[in-house]
Amino acid sequence: MSAAYPVRLAGEELWLLPEKALYWPAQQALLIADVHFGKAAAYRSLGQPVPQGTTTANIEVLDRLLARLLCRQLIFLGDFLHGPGSHSAGTLNALAEWRARHADLPMTLIRGNHDKRAGDPPAALNIRVVPEPMLLGPFALQHEPDPHPERHVLAGHVHPVYRLNGKGRQRLRLACFRLGEGLSLLPAFGAFTGGFAVEKDGNCRIFVVGDNEIWPVS
């Protein structure tokens, strides 16, 4: 079983999870950014040869997290569906079966840029959709990493990754959490997503995901 990495942020304890998610114990909330369900299906609808099974892989990880953690709410920080081509029967049927397994769990989607293109999730999934920001405790939960005048922002959208340099020409490019002053970024949860390299500067903290663990970058 992968281990959570507790951190303090805005006076709250949060757990960074190697599954590229964040858990807030005080709220019993699981936060997921940029899952991009149906991205591979959307690409295949355009004739692009891409891997199959990414929706199933994402759902399996979510199921494991929900079985392990005490959750009373699941919050998606934007980009639930990837695009109009994500509304394939296979993707929507898999999501319907997954939602039925967690029928009593409240779920909220903070609408992101891809959600605006793809459209909101089908009503049958019973996912509340709200605009950003969603204010909860000391945090502004958002998709876009825009500053908030009063709250610490937890956002997605960027798909942050960090480059680690090893011996010789060894290079690693790992998904990461970037915790900064007033603004923190979650990695993309989706199994079929790219990444944008972020730097460690100022007083920010970087935590990379690797080998089912969280590693702080010194």
C-alpha positions as CSV (number, residue, x, y, z in Angstrom):
1,M,0.0,0.0,0.0
2,S,1.4,3.4,-0.9
3,A,2.0,5.9,1.9
4,A,0.6,9.4,2.3
5,Y,2.9,12.3,2.9
6,P,1.4,14.8,5.4
7,V,2.1,18.5,4.9
8,R,0.8,21.7,6.6
9,L,-0.7,24.3,4.3
10,A,-2.8,27.3,5.3
11,G,-3.0,25.9,8.8
12,E,-4.5,22.6,7.7
13,E,-3.0,19.1,7.5
14,L,-3.2,17.7,3.9
15,W,-2.0,14.4,2.7
16,L,-0.1,14.2,-0.6
17,L,-0.9,10.8,-2.2
18,P,1.4,8.9,-4.6
19,E,-1.8,8.3,-6.7
20,K,-1.4,12.0,-7.7
21,A,-4.3,13.0,-5.5
22,L,-4.7,15.0,-2.3
23,Y,-6.6,14.1,0.9
24,W,-7.9,16.6,3.4
25,P,-8.5,14.7,6.7
26,A,-10.4,17.4,8.5
27,Q,-13.0,17.6,5.7
28,Q,-12.7,13.9,4.8
29,A,-12.3,15.2,1.2
30,L,-10.4,13.6,-1.7
31,L,-9.3,16.1,-4.3
32,I,-8.5,15.1,-7.9
33,A,-7.3,17.4,-10.7
34,D,-7.3,16.8,-14.4
35,V,-8.5,13.2,-14.7
36,H,-9.5,13.8,-18.4
37,F,-11.8,10.8,-18.7
38,G,-12.2,9.7,-22.3
39,K,-9.1,11.4,-23.6
40,A,-7.9,8.3,-25.4
41,A,-11.4,7.7,-26.8
42,A,-11.5,11.3,-28.1
43,Y,-8.1,10.8,-29.8
44,R,-9.2,7.5,-31.4
45,S,-12.4,9.2,-32.7
46,L,-10.0,11.5,-34.6
47,G,-8.1,8.5,-36.1
48,Q,-5.1,8.7,-33.7
49,P,-3.5,5.4,-32.5
50,V,-3.4,5.8,-28.8
51,P,-3.6,3.3,-25.9
52,Q,-6.8,1.8,-24.7
53,G,-7.8,1.2,-21.1
54,T,-7.0,4.5,-19.6
55,T,-10.5,5.1,-18.3
56,T,-10.4,1.7,-16.6
57,A,-7.0,2.5,-15.1
58,N,-8.1,5.8,-13.7
59,I,-11.3,4.2,-12.2
60,E,-9.3,1.4,-10.6
61,V,-7.0,3.9,-8.9
62,L,-10.0,5.9,-7.7
63,D,-11.7,2.8,-6.3
64,R,-8.6,1.9,-4.4
65,L,-8.4,5.4,-2.9
66,L,-12.0,5.4,-1.9
67,A,-11.7,2.0,-0.3
68,R,-8.7,3.1,1.7
69,L,-9.7,6.6,2.8
70,L,-12.6,7.8,4.9
71,C,-14.3,10.1,2.4
72,R,-17.4,12.1,2.6
73,Q,-16.8,14.1,-0.5
74,L,-14.9,13.8,-3.8
75,I,-14.0,17.0,-5.5
76,F,-12.7,17.2,-9.0
77,L,-10.6,20.3,-9.7
78,G,-11.7,20.6,-13.3
79,D,-11.3,18.6,-16.6
80,F,-13.4,15.6,-15.7
81,L,-14.1,14.8,-19.4
82,H,-11.5,15.6,-22.0
83,G,-13.6,16.8,-24.9
84,P,-16.7,16.2,-27.1
85,G,-15.2,12.9,-28.3
86,S,-15.1,11.6,-24.7
87,H,-18.8,10.8,-24.7
88,S,-18.3,7.4,-26.2
89,A,-20.5,4.6,-25.0
90,G,-17.5,2.7,-23.5
91,T,-16.4,5.7,-21.4
92,L,-19.8,6.7,-20.2
93,N,-20.8,3.1,-19.4
94,A,-17.7,2.6,-17.3
95,L,-18.3,5.9,-15.5
96,A,-21.9,4.9,-14.8
97,E,-20.8,1.6,-13.3
98,W,-18.2,3.3,-11.2
99,R,-20.7,5.9,-9.9
100,A,-23.2,3.2,-9.0
101,R,-20.5,1.6,-6.7
102,H,-20.2,4.9,-4.9
103,A,-23.8,6.1,-5.2
104,D,-23.9,7.6,-1.7
105,L,-20.7,9.7,-2.0
106,P,-21.3,13.4,-2.8
107,M,-19.2,14.4,-5.8
108,T,-18.5,17.9,-7.0
109,L,-16.8,19.1,-10.3
110,I,-15.3,22.6,-10.4
111,R,-15.7,23.3,-14.1
112,G,-12.4,23.6,-16.0
113,N,-11.5,24.6,-19.6
114,H,-11.9,21.1,-21.0
115,D,-15.3,20.7,-19.2
116,K,-16.5,23.8,-21.1
117,R,-15.6,22.1,-24.4
118,A,-16.8,18.6,-23.4
119,G,-19.9,19.6,-21.6
120,D,-20.9,18.7,-18.1
121,P,-21.0,15.1,-17.0
122,P,-24.3,13.3,-17.8
123,A,-26.9,14.1,-15.2
124,A,-27.2,10.3,-14.3
125,L,-23.7,10.5,-12.8
126,N,-25.1,12.8,-10.1
127,I,-22.1,15.1,-10.0
128,R,-22.7,18.6,-8.8
129,V,-21.0,21.1,-11.2
130,V,-19.9,24.5,-9.9
131,P,-17.9,27.4,-11.3
132,E,-14.6,28.3,-9.8
133,P,-13.6,29.2,-7.1
134,M,-15.2,26.8,-4.6
135,L,-14.4,28.2,-1.2
136,L,-13.9,25.6,1.6
137,G,-12.1,26.5,4.8
138,P,-8.9,28.4,4.1
139,F,-8.8,27.3,0.5
140,A,-10.1,28.4,-2.9
141,L,-10.5,25.2,-4.9
142,Q,-10.1,26.0,-8.6
143,H,-9.1,24.6,-11.9
144,E,-7.1,27.6,-13.2
145,P,-4.1,28.6,-11.0
146,D,-5.3,32.2,-10.5
147,P,-4.6,34.0,-7.2
148,H,-7.4,34.6,-4.8
149,P,-7.4,37.7,-2.6
150,E,-8.3,35.9,0.6
151,R,-7.7,32.2,0.3
152,H,-4.9,29.8,-0.5
153,V,-5.6,28.4,-4.0
154,L,-5.5,24.7,-4.7
155,A,-5.6,24.3,-8.5
156,G,-4.9,21.9,-11.4
157,H,-4.7,22.7,-15.1
158,V,-0.9,22.9,-15.3
159,H,-0.2,19.2,-15.0
160,P,3.1,20.0,-13.1
161,V,6.2,17.8,-13.6
162,Y,9.7,18.3,-12.2
163,R,12.9,17.4,-13.9
164,L,15.5,15.5,-11.8
165,N,19.0,15.2,-13.1
166,G,21.0,12.1,-12.3
167,K,24.5,10.9,-13.1
168,G,25.7,11.5,-16.6
169,R,22.8,12.1,-18.9
170,Q,20.2,10.5,-16.7
171,R,17.0,12.6,-16.5
172,L,13.7,11.9,-14.8
173,R,10.5,13.9,-15.5
174,L,8.1,13.1,-12.7
175,A,4.7,14.4,-11.8
176,C,4.8,16.6,-8.8
177,F,2.9,18.7,-6.3
178,R,4.1,22.3,-6.1
179,L,3.1,24.1,-2.9
180,G,3.7,27.8,-2.9
181,E,2.7,30.9,-1.0
182,G,-0.9,31.4,-1.7
183,L,-1.1,29.0,-4.6
184,S,-0.5,25.3,-4.8
185,L,-0.7,22.9,-7.8
186,L,-1.9,19.3,-7.9
187,P,-0.5,16.9,-10.5
188,A,-2.8,15.6,-13.2
189,F,-4.5,12.5,-12.0
190,G,-5.2,11.0,-15.4
191,A,-3.2,8.1,-16.8
192,F,-3.0,9.7,-20.2
193,T,-2.0,13.3,-19.7
194,G,1.1,15.3,-20.5
195,G,3.0,17.6,-18.2
196,F,4.4,21.1,-17.9
197,A,7.8,21.5,-16.2
198,V,7.8,23.7,-13.1
199,E,10.8,25.1,-11.3
200,K,11.6,25.3,-7.6
201,D,11.9,29.0,-6.7
202,G,11.3,31.3,-3.7
203,N,9.6,29.5,-0.8
204,C,7.8,26.9,-2.8
205,R,8.0,23.2,-2.0
206,I,8.2,20.5,-4.6
207,F,7.1,16.9,-4.0
208,V,7.6,14.4,-6.8
209,V,5.7,11.2,-7.3
210,G,7.8,8.0,-7.9
211,D,7.8,4.3,-7.0
212,N,4.5,4.7,-5.2
213,E,5.9,7.2,-2.8
214,I,6.1,11.0,-2.4
215,W,9.6,12.5,-2.4
216,P,10.4,16.0,-1.3
217,V,12.8,17.9,-3.5
218,S,15.5,19.5,-1.3
